Amino acid sequence: MGAALQVTAFGLALLSTLFLLLATCTDCWMVNADDSLEVSHKCRGLWRECVTNMQDGVRTCDQYDSILAEHPVKIVVTRTLMITADLLAGLALATLILGLDCITFLKEDPCVKLKMCYGAGVILGAGSILGLIGSMWYAVDVYVERAMLVSHNIFLGVHYDFGWSCWLGMAGSTGCFVASVLLTCCLY
């Protein structure tokens, strides 16, 4: 039972960490949600803004200025939280691999292996919370920005909605959290 739970938690943690990494690297955190007939599809991400022409599929991206340049707080905080979540999830995966029962590393000391799995669960939990905070921070900021424009009757021609990268970050963080619960609460 314990080995099956470990492997399940590892699989979920691996998939969720990949989702977190993809969410951090991709550039569709905000998408244009205009209902009119658009000839282009606009995405804003943490690192650049891209426009795809819907007729011929040509995609052009504008890289944001230097990482050290002044950016909106939404981008800086989300970048920081997502990168930290990625690093913690990667560290947790490395620790979890060494702590799995099916790996021969430290096979003679099962107590240490169990502690490694537990530690990986704690680290994964911390990363998942940071990833959820980063994804939710960005999503709430997009919603507040849109609500402010609507409440002041300001129409700029395009309004943005949550993109698939934001949803991917939330899904990856939630998966890491579930894997963390499996490793910390259910393994004993």
C-alpha positions in Angstrom: 0.0 0.0 0.0 2.8 2.4 1.0 4.8 1.8 -2.2 1.7 2.3 -4.4 0.9 5.5 -2.6 4.4 6.7 -3.1 4.4 6.0 -6.8 1.0 7.7 -7.2 2.2 10.8 -5.3 5.4 10.8 -7.4 3.4 10.6 -10.7 1.1 13.4 -9.6 4.0 15.5 -8.4 5.9 15.0 -11.6 2.9 15.9 -13.8 2.1 18.9 -11.6 5.6 20.1 -11.6 5.6 20.0 -15.4 2.4 22.0 -15.4 4.0 24.6 -13.1 7.1 24.9 -15.3 5.0 25.2 -18.4 2.9 27.9 -16.8 5.9 29.9 -15.8 7.6 29.6 -19.2 4.5 30.2 -21.5 3.1 33.6 -22.4 -0.7 33.3 -22.3 -1.5 34.4 -18.7 -4.0 36.9 -20.1 -5.9 36.6 -23.4 -8.1 39.1 -25.2 -11.7 38.3 -24.5 -13.3 40.6 -26.9 -16.5 39.1 -28.4 -16.3 41.0 -31.7 -14.7 39.6 -34.8 -11.0 39.9 -34.2 -8.3 39.3 -36.8 -5.7 38.7 -34.1 -5.4 36.9 -30.8 -3.4 38.6 -28.1 -1.7 36.9 -25.2 0.2 38.5 -22.3 2.6 36.5 -20.2 5.2 36.9 -17.5 8.0 37.4 -20.0 6.5 38.8 -23.2 3.3 39.7 -25.1 2.4 37.9 -28.3 -0.1 38.6 -31.1 -1.2 35.8 -33.5 -2.9 36.7 -36.8 -6.0 34.5 -37.0 -6.0 34.6 -40.9 -2.5 33.3 -41.6 -1.4 32.1 -38.2 1.7 34.3 -38.0 2.8 34.9 -34.5 4.9 37.9 -33.3 6.1 38.5 -29.8 7.4 41.5 -28.0 9.9 40.6 -25.3 9.5 42.7 -22.2 12.4 44.9 -21.3 15.2 43.6 -19.1 14.2 41.5 -16.1 15.6 44.3 -13.9 13.5 47.0 -15.6 10.4 48.4 -13.9 7.4 46.2 -14.5 3.9 46.1 -13.0 3.8 44.6 -9.5 1.5 41.8 -10.9 4.2 40.6 -13.2 7.1 40.9 -10.7 5.3 39.1 -7.8 3.9 36.4 -10.1 7.4 35.7 -11.6 9.0 35.5 -8.2 6.3 33.2 -6.7 6.2 30.9 -9.8 10.0 30.6 -10.1 10.2 29.8 -6.4 7.4 27.3 -6.7 9.2 25.6 -9.6 12.5 25.4 -7.7 10.8 23.9 -4.6 8.8 21.4 -6.7 12.0 20.3 -8.4 13.8 19.9 -5.1 10.9 17.9 -3.7 10.9 15.6 -6.8 14.6 14.9 -6.4 14.1 14.2 -2.7 11.1 12.0 -3.4 12.9 10.0 -6.0 15.6 9.1 -3.5 12.9 8.3 -0.8 10.8 5.9 -2.9 10.8 2.3 -1.7 11.4 1.0 -5.2 14.8 2.9 -5.4 17.7 1.0 -3.9 19.3 4.2 -2.4 19.4 3.7 1.4 17.5 0.5 1.1 18.9 -0.7 4.5 17.3 2.2 6.4 13.6 2.5 5.7 13.1 5.1 8.4 15.3 7.5 6.6 13.5 6.8 3.3 10.2 7.5 5.0 11.5 10.8 6.4 12.8 11.8 2.9 9.3 11.2 1.5 7.8 13.2 4.3 10.3 16.0 3.7 9.5 15.9 0.0 5.8 16.3 0.8 6.5 19.3 3.0 8.7 21.0 0.4 6.1 20.2 -2.3 3.4 21.7 -0.1 5.3 24.9 0.3 5.9 25.1 -3.5 2.3 24.4 -4.2 1.1 27.2 -1.9 3.5 29.7 -3.5 2.3 28.6 -7.0 -1.3 29.0 -6.0 -0.7 32.4 -4.5 1.2 33.5 -7.7 -1.5 32.2 -10.0 -4.4 33.5 -7.9 -2.6 36.9 -7.5 -2.4 37.3 -11.2 -5.9 36.1 -11.8 -7.4 38.5 -9.2 -5.4 41.4 -10.6 -6.7 40.7 -14.1 -10.2 40.6 -12.7 -9.8 43.8 -10.7 -8.3 45.6 -13.7 -11.2 44.5 -15.8 -13.8 45.4 -13.2 -12.2 48.9 -12.7 -12.5 49.6 -16.5 -16.1 48.4 -16.6 -17.1 50.4 -13.5 -15.6 53.6 -15.0 -17.2 52.9 -18.4 -13.8 52.8 -20.1 -13.6 50.8 -23.2 -10.2 50.4 -24.7 -11.2 48.1 -27.6 -9.8 45.0 -26.0 -10.3 43.5 -22.5 -8.4 40.6 -21.2 -9.5 37.4 -19.4 -7.5 34.6 -17.7 -5.3 32.7 -20.1 -4.5 29.0 -20.3 -1.1 29.6 -18.6 -2.8 31.0 -15.6 -5.2 27.9 -15.4 -2.2 25.6 -15.9 -0.4 27.3 -13.0 -3.4 26.8 -10.8 -3.8 23.1 -11.9 -0.1 22.4 -11.3 -0.2 24.0 -7.9 -3.3 22.1 -6.9 -1.8 18.8 -8.1 1.4 19.5 -6.1 -0.7 20.2 -3.1 -2.6 16.9 -3.4 0.7 15.0 -3.8 2.0 16.8 -0.7 -1.1 15.7 1.3 -0.6 12.1 0.1 3.0 12.2 1.2 2.6 13.9 4.5 -0.7 12.7 5.8 -1.5 9.4 4.1 1.9 7.7 3.9 2.1 6.8 7.6 
